[in-house]
Amino acid sequence: MKREENWHRYYQLLKEYVSEHHQLPGKQNKEKRKLLNWWKYNKRLYKQGKLTEEKTRLLLLLSSMRISTAGNGLFEPTLTAADD
């Protein structure tokens, strides 16, 4: 159960960050780099079809909370290569 608790803890921390900043932490942000790495790792698991439906739903929700800096409005709620 420790692994599940850890997953949800990182999810919550990243959700709080995205709620405040409307984007993922940058690579230069050393304090939050673990959150970015967690996101990338889970995105890879998603693409490999290795995430549960619940975790997939939560990551898509988190993705939809981000605001695009390249265009207008929110990102589409998908986990694509553009999410890096």
C-alpha positions in Angstrom: 0.0 0.0 0.0 3.0 2.3 0.5 3.4 2.7 -3.3 -0.3 3.7 -3.7 0.0 6.2 -0.9 3.2 7.7 -2.4 1.5 7.9 -5.9 -1.4 9.8 -4.4 0.9 12.1 -2.3 2.8 13.1 -5.5 -0.4 13.6 -7.4 -1.8 15.9 -4.7 1.4 17.9 -4.6 1.5 18.3 -8.3 -2.2 19.2 -8.4 -1.6 21.9 -5.8 1.3 23.3 -7.9 -0.7 23.3 -11.1 -3.7 24.8 -9.4 -1.5 27.7 -8.3 0.7 28.1 -11.4 -1.5 26.7 -14.2 1.5 24.7 -15.6 4.0 22.0 -14.7 7.1 22.9 -12.8 10.0 23.9 -15.1 13.2 21.8 -15.4 15.1 24.7 -13.8 13.0 24.6 -10.6 15.2 22.3 -8.5 12.7 22.2 -5.6 9.9 20.9 -7.8 11.9 18.8 -10.3 10.7 15.6 -8.6 7.1 16.5 -9.4 8.0 17.0 -13.0 9.9 13.7 -13.1 6.9 12.0 -11.5 4.6 13.5 -14.2 6.9 12.3 -17.0 7.2 8.8 -15.6 3.4 8.4 -15.2 2.9 9.8 -18.7 5.2 7.1 -20.0 3.2 4.4 -18.0 0.0 5.9 -19.5 1.3 5.5 -23.1 2.3 1.9 -22.3 -1.2 1.2 -21.0 0.1 0.4 -17.5 -2.0 2.8 -15.4 -5.3 1.9 -13.8 -8.4 3.7 -15.0 -8.5 5.8 -11.8 -4.9 7.0 -12.3 -5.5 7.7 -15.9 -8.6 9.7 -15.1 -6.7 11.7 -12.4 -3.8 12.5 -14.8 -6.2 13.6 -17.5 -7.9 15.9 -15.0 -4.6 17.3 -13.9 -3.6 17.9 -17.6 -6.8 19.7 -18.2 -6.0 22.1 -15.4 -3.0 23.4 -17.2 -3.1 26.6 -19.3 -1.4 26.6 -22.7 1.4 29.1 -23.0 1.6 28.4 -26.8 -2.0 29.1 -27.6 -5.2 30.2 -25.9 -7.0 28.5 -23.1 -6.6 25.0 -21.6 -4.6 22.1 -23.0 -6.7 19.3 -24.4 -7.1 16.7 -21.6 -4.8 14.2 -23.2 -1.3 13.0 -22.3 0.6 13.5 -25.5 4.3 14.2 -26.3 3.4 17.9 -26.2 2.8 17.7 -22.5 6.6 17.6 -21.8 
